Amino acid sequence: MSINAVITGSTGMVGEGVLHECLNHPNVDSVLVINRQSCGIEHPKLSEIIHADFSDFTALESSLKGYNAAYLCMGITSFRASEEVYTRITHDMTLALAGPLVKLNPDITLTYVSGAGTDGTESGRLMWTRVKGKTENALLGLPAKRAFMFRAGGITPTEGLKNTYTFYKILNPFFPFLRRLMPNSICSLEEIGLAMIQATLSGYHKSILEVADIVDLAANQLDKGKSSG
């Protein structure tokens, strides 16, 4: 199976990491990134659209056909963000693109980067958990072929990528120890990207994936790579 993927958030840490895995994966034929400003990456597989208004993708619909995967990695931190602003960026903008993608590509697999602790009841005490839960539920309600919510926790960055957050750069030397201590709380950015690809290729038995599920899916990809190498 060949993957033609749309990726959002490629100017951020997670989206850049997912893009990196896609560009280096033999099953990924093409990637379209949609950004407000260029990700600054050139590659034969890669196309980029600069789009100012992430609340409305109507003008891009002719460019959104022919994709069977969407890796939705766009987002902001909830730190000091009002619920209105956080909802607009996290929920509204994500659905503004996901809706047309599903309409134009009914065989698409949606994968959304959520977060560990997301509240699917939408009634939790913490604002971000409610908004993420609302976003997950809305995506799962779309008539896509498949949809997966990746509830990532701590993330080990990929060496050499430019958009790694300072917080993760500081913690990076400690991640091996932390991962041994809390194996179900930390995964690598490489594993997130590979797990998204594997979910597109073969699906998964759960729609909401915790860290252990992400690691499990990625291991399937790594095993296949070793057997073919």
Secondary structure, DSSP 8 states (H G I E B T S, - for coil): --EEEEEE-TTSHHHHHHHHHHHT-TTEEEEEEEESS------TTEEEEE-S-TT--GGGGGGS-S-SEEEE------TT--HHHHHIIIIIHHHHHHHHHHHH-TT-EEEEE--TT--TTS--SSHHHHHHHHHHHHHHTS--SEEEEE---EEE--TT-TT--HHHHHHGGGHHHHHHH-TTTEEEHHHHHHHHHHHHHH--S-SEE-HHHHHHHHHHHHHHHHHH-
